[in-house]
Amino acid sequence: MFLQRVVVFCALLGVSWCTEDWTFPEGFKFGAASASYQVEGGWNAKDKGENIWDRFSHAHPEIIKNSDNGDVACDSYNQWERDIEMAKELGLDFYRFSLSWSRLLPTGLDNYVSEDGTAYYNNLINGLLAAGIQPMVTLYHWDLPLPLQELGGWTNPLIADWFTDYARVAYSLFGDRVKIWLTINEPIVICDVAYNTGVLAPGIRSPEHGANICTKNVLLSHAKAYRLYDTEFRSRYHGEVSLANQLVWFEPATADDKELAEIAIENVTGRYSHPIFSKEGGWPPVIEKMMAERSKEKGYSKSVLPPFTQEEKELIRGTYDFYAMNHYTSRLIRKAKEGEHTATWYFGGFRDMNAVLSPGSDWKPTASTWFYQYPPGIRGQLVWLKEHYGDMKFMITENGLATFGGLNDQDRIDYYESYLKQLLLAIREDGVKLTHYTAWTLMDNFEWTDGYSVKYGLYEVDFEDPKRPRVPRASAHYYASIIKNHSLNVVKPKNENDRLTAREEL
Ligand code: NOJ
């Protein structure tokens, strides 16, 4: 009734944002995310083991902006209570964070479980639940225990068992309270981007072999950890498990490039999704064929994309309870002209496609060099997934804007509004069963090779101050207001001091 009056009032004034009803479906959940290495610090606290990001950032400060590292980061290892308070201030339904494998299992293996690590995550989980906030837990967000890397890390097939043992420890310790699990965050970055560029930990360049072997092993690791939940934990804990994929959306630059755009989507989305979410399982056929042909041309007797056995295909196929998508950016794609330079971008497959990628001319750039804004991309991607893999449940597990800082972040407010509108359209007009939205990120944190120079936070963190104080940006008030009203029909804050929510103001 109240909202109807507001809408009529706005219509009279001709204010467009409230003439349309941008309310989210009942039960839709809002959250924010972080990741262990990016926020925790306490890199050598108590018995924590060293991980690949500890080692990489210490050994190669020259690769990371301002030689930053995650030794202290946001100091969440000590300040988890403040993190919970912030989640409360925002009114989050859930908080997504990751476990540091080497904080829980200092050697990487399950023969020794850290009491300190266990207590840290118990405190965080219990504190969140006491505040009415559900924990959503990622098992692996890029910080592999160093001893496992020394045995080959994700390129050693045994990793699937090591990871499953780690998952068993985590499910056993926290599964009574954690109901949403993400096994692995962004296989494409762990494997394709890391091994294609060598500028992410473990700092190894091996585009042809490392990237592809890693991909296969990551998929097997996820699958085994999922099956473990099914057989040993599901009947007791009734939780849900999936993995989070980073999806870049591709639009054909011209009508002639539609087929190429489809191959690009299969390369970036299908490679990590088809084996799990398609009815047939295995690699996307178009990618398998492309990789086999290119491998032959290069003189290999076998494809550099390792095949799955039938048994492996069956093991991986269907290991999901929902689709978890991290989404930030999109690209236009077209065929390269004669002699034109074809940039590979970060992903291996483009080297073999003879394609040129670019942002649209009116897509706004951001503080992350790879990131241009294109709100319709998030909707296009969801629809593609629904059409290709079926009408399942979807969650956005990351989405947010990179800036260079400042508390009055109107650009971030506009970003959230425009991307959330596209999600509402996907729900209403395309029938996408989207249930969760996760803002990246709760607070500024260690943005990998960009160090602390690039900011994604709803809260600003002062990294010069040893206390790492956190201050809400204007976007934090905006997001809190959206959550409170369960709608985008809210007044946008004019600056960081403007804390009114739509209902209170109107
Ligand atoms: C996705 C990654 O999961 C996260 O760690 C990173 O900070 C954001 N992208 C922004 O680059």
Residues whose N, C-alpha, C, O or C-beta is under 5 A from the ligand:
A	BS01	NOJ	A35
